[in-house]
Amino acid sequence: MKCVIIEDEKPAAEKLLSLLAVCNQPVFVEGVLGSIKEAISWLQEHPAPDLIFMDIELSDGLSFKIFEEINVECPVIFITAYDEYWQEAFEHNSIDYLLKPVKPEKLDAALNKYQKLKQHFTAGYKALADWPQAASQLSQSGYKKRFLVKRGTDYISIKTEEVAYFYATHKLVCMVDSSGQKFIMDQSLADIETQVDPAAFYRVNRKYLVNMSAIKRIKTYPKSKLLLEVVPLVTEDIIISQENAAAFKQWMGQ
C-alpha cells in the first residue's frame, strides 16, 4: 500500500518509518510531510495515497485544518501523544487512533483493520452491483458466517452472530456462545479476528475478542482505562488499555 506520513517531529517520523519497514504488510512511504502547509500542497499535487499516518499537533497548528482546506480522499490513522482529540479525529476520515510511543502490535492491528475494511467495502460494492438486495447483507460480505466446532465426537455449526466472545487461555482459544456454551477452537485469536466482521467484533485486549451484542456495561477504570462487563459473565476483569480506549469508544458509537 502507498502511504504518506504527516509528522513534524523527526525522531517520531523516523521511528514510524522503522516500524513500517518491519510491519506485517508491505508499505511504501511516498513522503514525510512536516506541516499543515506542506501536507496541503503535497495532497493537492499528487494522487491520493491509500492511507495517511497523521500527527495532530503540528508546528503550524492542528492537522484537522487540512480537512478544512482540501478534500482528503483516503483513510487516516492518527498518531498522537494526546488522547483528548480522539472524538474529533473520528470525524475526519479516521480508522484508528494510536498513542505515542507507537507499539508494533498496535500498528499491525491498525494496518490489519485497514485491510479488512478495504476488503469489506470492495466485496460489498461488487455484491451491490451483482445483486440489488445485497445492501441488507453488506456488513456480512466476506466474513465468516459460521464456525464448525467439536463437542465430544460430534461437530456443531455455530452461527457467528450467536458467538458472545472468543478468549485465549493457557495456550488455548475458546469460543463462548450467547447461551454460555464453551468450545475449544483450533485457530489463534489473531486468525479468528481476521475472519469476523470488524463492525461486530472487537479485539479489546490480547485475551478477548468480543461481539458488540455481548457487551452489557462499560465502566471507567483507573488511568483512563475501561472495564468491560459481558454476557455470559466471566470470572475475571476485562480491561481495555488507555491506548485502546479511544478507538473502542468510537467503535461502540459507530
C-alpha positions as CSV (number, residue, x, y, z in Angstrom):
1,M,0.0,0.0,0.0
2,K,1.1,3.6,-0.7
3,C,1.0,5.9,2.3
4,V,2.1,9.4,3.5
5,I,3.3,10.4,6.9
6,I,2.4,13.8,8.3
7,E,4.6,14.4,11.3
8,D,6.7,17.4,12.3
9,E,9.0,15.7,14.8
10,K,11.9,14.0,13.0
11,P,12.5,11.3,15.7
12,A,8.9,10.3,15.7
13,A,8.8,10.2,11.9
14,E,12.0,8.0,11.8
15,K,10.5,5.7,14.5
16,L,7.3,5.2,12.5
17,L,9.3,4.6,9.3
18,S,11.3,1.9,11.1
19,L,8.2,0.2,12.4
20,L,6.6,0.3,8.9
21,A,9.7,-1.3,7.5
22,V,9.2,-4.4,9.6
23,C,5.4,-4.5,9.9
24,N,3.3,-7.4,8.7
25,Q,2.3,-5.7,5.4
26,P,4.1,-4.2,2.5
27,V,4.1,-0.4,2.9
28,F,5.6,2.1,0.6
29,V,6.0,5.6,2.1
30,E,5.6,8.2,-0.7
31,G,6.6,11.2,1.5
32,V,7.1,12.6,5.0
33,L,5.4,16.0,5.4
34,G,6.2,18.2,8.3
35,S,3.5,20.8,8.4
36,I,-0.1,21.6,7.5
37,K,1.0,23.8,4.6
38,E,3.4,21.2,3.2
39,A,0.7,18.5,3.6
40,I,-2.0,20.5,1.8
41,S,0.4,21.3,-1.1
42,W,1.5,17.7,-1.5
43,L,-2.0,16.3,-1.4
44,Q,-3.2,18.8,-4.0
45,E,-0.4,17.9,-6.3
46,H,-0.3,14.2,-6.1
47,P,-2.9,11.3,-6.4
48,A,-4.4,10.3,-3.1
49,P,-2.4,7.7,-1.2
50,D,-4.0,4.5,0.1
51,L,-3.5,5.7,3.7
52,I,-2.2,8.6,5.7
53,F,-0.5,8.5,9.1
54,M,-1.1,11.8,10.7
55,D,0.1,13.5,13.8
56,I,-2.4,16.0,15.3
57,E,-0.4,18.8,16.9
58,L,1.9,20.1,14.1
59,S,4.2,23.1,14.1
60,D,1.7,25.3,12.4
61,G,-1.5,24.1,14.1
62,L,-3.8,21.1,14.5
63,S,-3.8,18.8,11.5
64,F,-7.6,18.9,11.4
65,K,-7.2,22.2,9.5
66,I,-6.0,20.1,6.5
67,F,-9.6,18.8,6.1
68,E,-11.0,22.3,6.2
69,E,-8.8,23.4,3.3
70,I,-8.9,20.4,1.0
71,N,-10.9,17.2,0.4
72,V,-8.9,14.3,1.8
73,E,-9.9,11.2,-0.2
74,C,-8.3,8.4,1.8
75,P,-8.5,6.9,5.3
76,V,-6.3,8.2,8.1
77,I,-4.6,6.7,11.1
78,F,-4.0,9.4,13.6
79,I,-0.8,9.1,15.8
80,T,-0.5,11.5,18.7
81,A,0.7,11.8,22.3
82,Y,-2.7,13.1,23.4
83,D,-5.9,11.2,23.9
84,E,-8.3,14.2,24.1
85,Y,-8.6,14.5,20.3
86,W,-10.0,11.1,19.6
87,Q,-13.6,12.1,19.0
88,E,-12.7,14.9,16.6
89,A,-10.3,12.5,14.8
90,F,-13.0,10.1,14.0
91,E,-14.9,12.9,12.4
92,H,-12.1,13.3,9.8
93,N,-11.5,10.0,7.9
94,S,-10.0,8.2,10.9
95,I,-10.0,4.4,11.0
96,D,-7.7,4.3,14.1
97,Y,-6.2,6.4,16.8
98,L,-2.7,5.4,18.1
99,L,-1.0,7.0,21.1
100,K,2.8,7.7,21.1
101,P,5.0,5.8,21.6
102,V,3.5,3.6,19.0
103,K,3.7,-0.1,19.8
104,P,4.4,-2.5,16.9
105,E,1.4,-4.7,17.7
106,K,-0.9,-1.6,17.7
107,L,0.4,-0.5,14.3
108,D,0.0,-4.0,12.9
109,A,-3.6,-4.1,14.3
110,A,-4.3,-0.8,12.7
111,L,-3.0,-1.9,9.3
112,N,-5.0,-5.1,9.6
113,K,-8.1,-3.1,10.3
114,Y,-7.4,-1.0,7.1
115,Q,-7.1,-4.2,5.0
116,K,-10.2,-5.7,6.4
117,L,-12.2,-2.5,5.8
118,K,-10.8,-2.3,2.3
119,Q,-11.8,-5.9,1.6
120,H,-15.1,-5.4,3.2
121,F,-16.2,-2.4,1.1
122,T,-14.6,-3.8,-2.1
123,A,-16.6,-7.0,-1.7
124,G,-19.7,-5.0,-0.7
125,Y,-19.7,-2.8,-3.7
126,K,-19.2,-5.8,-6.0
127,A,-22.1,-7.6,-4.4
128,L,-24.3,-4.4,-4.6
129,A,-23.7,-4.3,-8.4
130,D,-24.4,-8.0,-8.8
131,W,-27.4,-8.3,-6.5
132,P,-29.7,-5.3,-5.6
133,Q,-30.7,-6.9,-2.3
134,A,-27.0,-7.1,-1.1
135,A,-27.3,-3.8,0.8
136,S,-29.0,-5.5,3.6
137,Q,-26.2,-8.1,3.9
138,L,-23.3,-5.7,3.3
139,S,-22.0,-6.0,6.8
140,Q,-21.5,-9.8,6.4
141,S,-19.8,-9.7,3.0
142,G,-16.5,-11.6,3.0
143,Y,-16.8,-12.6,6.7
144,K,-17.3,-15.9,8.3
145,K,-21.0,-16.7,8.9
146,R,-20.5,-19.9,10.9
147,F,-17.8,-21.8,12.9
148,L,-17.6,-25.6,13.0
149,V,-16.8,-26.7,16.5
150,K,-16.4,-30.1,18.1
151,R,-18.3,-31.4,21.1
152,G,-17.2,-34.9,22.1
153,T,-17.4,-37.0,19.0
154,D,-19.8,-34.6,17.2
155,Y,-19.3,-31.4,15.2
156,I,-21.6,-28.4,15.7
157,S,-22.1,-25.4,13.4
158,I,-22.4,-22.2,15.4
159,K,-23.7,-19.0,13.7
160,T,-21.2,-16.1,14.1
161,E,-23.9,-13.8,15.4
162,E,-24.5,-16.3,18.2
163,V,-20.9,-16.1,19.4
164,A,-20.6,-13.9,22.5
165,Y,-16.8,-13.8,22.6
166,F,-13.6,-15.6,22.0
167,Y,-10.8,-15.7,24.5
168,A,-7.3,-17.1,24.9
169,T,-6.2,-19.1,28.0
170,H,-3.3,-21.4,28.7
171,K,-2.3,-21.6,25.0
172,L,-5.9,-22.5,24.0
173,V,-8.5,-20.4,22.3
174,C,-12.2,-20.8,23.4
175,M,-15.5,-19.7,22.0
176,V,-18.4,-18.9,24.2
177,D,-21.8,-18.6,22.6
178,S,-24.7,-16.5,23.8
179,S,-26.1,-19.4,25.9
180,G,-22.8,-19.8,27.8
181,Q,-21.6,-22.9,26.0
182,K,-17.9,-23.1,25.6
183,F,-16.0,-24.7,22.7
184,I,-12.2,-25.1,22.1
185,M,-11.1,-23.6,18.8
186,D,-8.2,-24.9,16.6
187,Q,-7.2,-21.4,15.5
188,S,-5.4,-18.5,17.1
189,L,-7.2,-15.4,18.3
190,A,-5.4,-13.4,15.7
191,D,-6.6,-15.7,12.9
192,I,-10.2,-15.6,14.1
193,E,-10.1,-11.8,14.3
194,T,-9.4,-11.6,10.5
195,Q,-12.4,-13.8,9.8
196,V,-15.1,-11.9,11.6
197,D,-16.8,-8.6,10.8
198,P,-14.9,-5.7,12.5
199,A,-18.2,-3.9,12.8
200,A,-19.5,-6.7,15.1
201,F,-16.4,-8.0,16.8
202,Y,-13.6,-6.0,18.6
203,R,-10.2,-7.2,20.0
204,V,-10.5,-5.4,23.3
205,N,-7.1,-6.8,24.6
206,R,-4.7,-9.6,23.9
207,K,-7.0,-12.1,25.5
208,Y,-10.6,-11.2,24.4
209,L,-12.3,-10.8,21.0
210,V,-15.8,-9.6,21.9
211,N,-19.1,-9.4,20.0
212,M,-20.8,-6.0,20.5
213,S,-24.1,-7.7,21.3
214,A,-22.4,-9.4,24.3
215,I,-21.3,-6.1,25.9
216,K,-23.5,-5.4,28.9
217,R,-21.7,-2.4,30.5
218,I,-18.7,-0.2,30.1
219,K,-17.2,1.3,33.2
220,T,-14.4,3.8,33.8
221,Y,-11.2,2.4,35.3
222,P,-8.1,4.0,36.8
223,K,-5.5,5.6,34.5
224,S,-8.1,6.2,31.7
225,K,-8.7,2.5,31.1
226,L,-12.1,0.9,30.7
227,L,-13.7,-2.1,32.4
228,L,-15.9,-4.2,30.3
229,E,-18.8,-6.4,31.5
230,V,-20.1,-9.0,29.1
231,V,-22.8,-11.7,29.0
232,P,-22.3,-14.5,29.6
233,L,-20.3,-13.3,32.6
234,V,-16.6,-14.0,33.1
235,T,-14.8,-14.5,36.3
236,E,-12.0,-12.0,35.6
237,D,-11.9,-8.3,34.8
238,I,-11.8,-7.5,31.1
239,I,-9.6,-4.3,30.9
240,I,-9.3,-2.1,27.9
241,S,-6.0,-0.2,27.9
242,Q,-5.7,3.6,27.8
243,E,-4.1,3.3,24.3
244,N,-7.1,1.3,23.0
245,A,-9.9,3.0,24.9
246,A,-10.5,5.8,22.5
247,A,-10.7,3.6,19.4
248,F,-13.0,1.2,21.3
249,K,-15.4,4.0,22.3
250,Q,-15.5,5.1,18.7
251,W,-16.3,1.6,17.6
252,M,-19.1,1.3,20.1
253,G,-20.6,4.5,18.7
254,Q,-20.4,3.6,15.1
